[in-house]
Amino acid sequence: MADTVIVRIPTALRPQVGDQESLDVAGSTVGDVLSSLNGDYPEFGKRLYKSENEINRFINIYVNDEDIRFMENLQTPLKAGDEVSIVPAIAGG
């Protein structure tokens, strides 16, 4: 069994995960963890993914405060205790 990481859920997406603020999810990469979440919470996945392996462009994912786009994206490796934060981009004007 893979190690678990903490996934922080933004307020706007909490209704799709039973109003939970964070979840412990097993996975060895960011993609594994998000795929697991998508399987457990399909409505959450619909908000997260543009297509099967592509995150919506207005969703930012961080591992321990580092943007995965500057790491290995969905292949970014995870270890026990890492914190994955899902942050929707905020538009305004």
C-alpha positions in Angstrom: 0.0 0.0 0.0 1.3 3.4 -0.9 1.9 6.0 1.7 -0.8 8.5 2.4 -0.7 12.2 1.9 -2.9 15.0 3.1 -5.0 16.6 0.4 -6.4 20.1 1.2 -9.8 20.7 -0.3 -10.7 24.4 -1.2 -14.0 25.7 0.2 -15.6 25.9 -3.2 -15.0 22.1 -3.9 -15.9 20.8 -0.4 -19.5 20.0 -1.3 -18.2 17.4 -3.8 -16.3 15.6 -1.0 -18.9 15.6 1.8 -17.8 19.0 3.1 -14.4 17.7 4.2 -11.6 20.2 4.6 -8.9 17.6 4.0 -8.6 14.0 3.1 -5.9 11.3 3.6 -5.3 9.7 0.3 -2.8 7.0 -0.8 -0.6 7.4 -3.8 2.9 7.6 -5.0 2.4 10.5 -7.4 0.1 13.5 -7.6 -1.7 11.8 -10.5 -2.3 8.7 -8.4 -3.8 10.7 -5.6 -6.0 12.8 -7.9 -7.1 9.7 -9.7 -8.0 8.0 -6.4 -10.0 11.1 -5.4 -11.8 11.1 -8.8 -12.7 7.5 -8.3 -14.1 8.1 -4.8 -15.7 11.5 -5.6 -16.7 11.6 -9.3 -18.4 15.0 -9.0 -15.1 16.4 -7.5 -13.3 14.9 -10.5 -15.5 16.6 -13.0 -14.5 19.9 -11.5 -10.8 19.0 -11.4 -10.2 17.5 -14.8 -10.5 18.9 -18.3 -9.9 15.5 -19.8 -8.7 12.2 -18.4 -5.1 13.2 -17.8 -5.4 17.0 -17.9 -6.2 19.2 -15.0 -8.5 22.2 -15.7 -6.3 25.3 -16.3 -8.0 27.2 -13.5 -7.0 24.6 -10.9 -3.5 24.9 -9.4 -2.0 22.0 -7.5 0.8 22.4 -5.0 2.9 19.8 -3.1 4.3 21.3 0.1 3.7 24.8 -1.3 5.5 24.0 -4.6 3.5 24.3 -7.8 3.5 21.0 -9.6 3.9 22.7 -13.0 7.4 23.6 -11.9 8.0 20.0 -10.7 7.0 16.9 -12.6 3.3 17.9 -13.0 1.0 14.8 -12.4 4.1 12.6 -12.2 5.4 14.6 -9.2 6.4 11.9 -6.6 4.9 12.0 -3.1 6.0 10.6 0.2 4.2 10.0 3.4 3.1 13.2 5.1 3.3 15.4 2.0 0.6 18.0 1.7 -1.2 18.4 -1.6 -3.2 21.6 -1.9 -5.8 22.2 -4.6 -6.2 25.9 -5.3 -8.8 27.2 -7.8 -7.6 30.3 -9.6 -9.6 33.4 -8.8 -10.7 35.6 -11.6 -11.8 39.1 -11.0 -11.8 42.5 -12.5 
